[in-house]
Amino acid sequence: EAQVTQNPRYLITVTGKKLTVTCSQNMNHEYMSWYRQDPGLGLRQIYYSMNVEVTDKGDVPEGYKVSRKEKRNFPLILESPSPNQTSLYFCASREFAGVTSPLHFGNGTRLTVT
Amino acid sequence: AQKITQTQPGMFVQEKEAVTLDCTYDTSDQSYGLFWYKQPSSGEMIFLIYQGSYDEQNATEGRYSLNFQKARKSANLVISASQLGDSAMYFCAMSAGGTSYGKLTFGQGTILTVHP
C-alpha cells in the first residue's frame, strides 16, 4: 500500500531532551516536507526537501533540523525541544514539486513537551 | 506570496443535503494548483480533490466537486448527499511557483458538522 509512515504517533517528552520523529514513504516521491499544525495558526511548513541531499527552510524552521540521505526517509530532529514546540506534526510527500502533484500525508505525530 | 482564505469557521448541514465550503485564493502566478483536504477527528489529512489553473472543466471525485471560478479566484468545495462521516475539518490549499515553488499553502479550515 502506498503510504507515508511517521513514528511515533504520540510522544511526551521534557524540555531539552533531543528527539527524532521518523518519516518514510514508499512511493518513490522526490519531494518531502514537514508541517506543524496548531489551533488558530493552521498548517505551517517547517522544512522541505526537493530530493536527496537537498533540503531547505519553510516558514517556521527555528528549533528543527532535517536530513535527506535517502529518497524514502526524511526525519525531523528536535535537538533541544521546548514547550512551544508542542504541536501536531505531519510528514508529507509529493511525486514532484510541481503545481499538479498533491501532498500525501502521514498520520501525524502529536508531540507534547513539558 | 500565496494566500488562501476560508471565511467559514464552521458549517452545518443536514444528512443527504449538499453543502458548499468556500475558498478564495490569491497568487500572481499563472500556473497553480488547488487542493482540498479532509481532516477527521482522528487527525489524519486526506486528499480529496485537485483543480489546475488551466483546467477548463471543474474537477469532480465521487460526491466531491470543485466549483472553480478563476476570475473571482475562488475554488469552493461542493459535497453532495452529505453523510455523517463527512463531519470533519476541511482545508483548502494551493501550490504555485515563484519563490514558494513546491510548497502547499493552507487556509485556516472549515469545520463541517453533518446532522442526522
Boltz contact constraints between the chains, C-beta under 6 A:
constraints:
  - contact:
      token1: [A, 31]
      token2: [B, 102]
      max_distance: 6.0
  - contact:
      token1: [A, 42]
      token2: [B, 106]
      max_distance: 6.0
  - contact:
      token1: [A, 42]
      token2: [B, 108]
      max_distance: 6.0
  - contact:
      token1: [A, 43]
      token2: [B, 106]
      max_distance: 6.0
  - contact:
      token1: [A, 45]
      token2: [B, 103]
      max_distance: 6.0
  - contact:
      token1: [A, 97]
      token2: [B, 102]
      max_distance: 6.0
  - contact:
      token1: [A, 99]
      token2: [B, 31]
      max_distance: 6.0
  - contact:
      token1: [A, 99]
      token2: [B, 32]
      max_distance: 6.0
  - contact:
      token1: [A, 99]
      token2: [B, 33]
      max_distance: 6.0
  - contact:
      token1: [A, 99]
      token2: [B, 95]
      max_distance: 6.0
  - contact:
      token1: [A, 100]
      token2: [B, 33]
      max_distance: 6.0
  - contact:
      token1: [A, 100]
      token2: [B, 52]
      max_distance: 6.0
  - contact:
      token1: [A, 102]
      token2: [B, 35]
      max_distance: 6.0
  - contact:
      token1: [A, 102]
      token2: [B, 47]
      max_distance: 6.0
  - contact:
      token1: [A, 102]
      token2: [B, 50]
      max_distance: 6.0
  - contact:
      token1: [A, 103]
      token2: [B, 104]
      max_distance: 6.0
  - contact:
      token1: [A, 105]
      token2: [B, 45]
      max_distance: 6.0
  - contact:
      token1: [A, 107]
      token2: [B, 44]
      max_distance: 6.0
  - contact:
      token1: [A, 108]
      token2: [B, 43]
      max_distance: 6.0
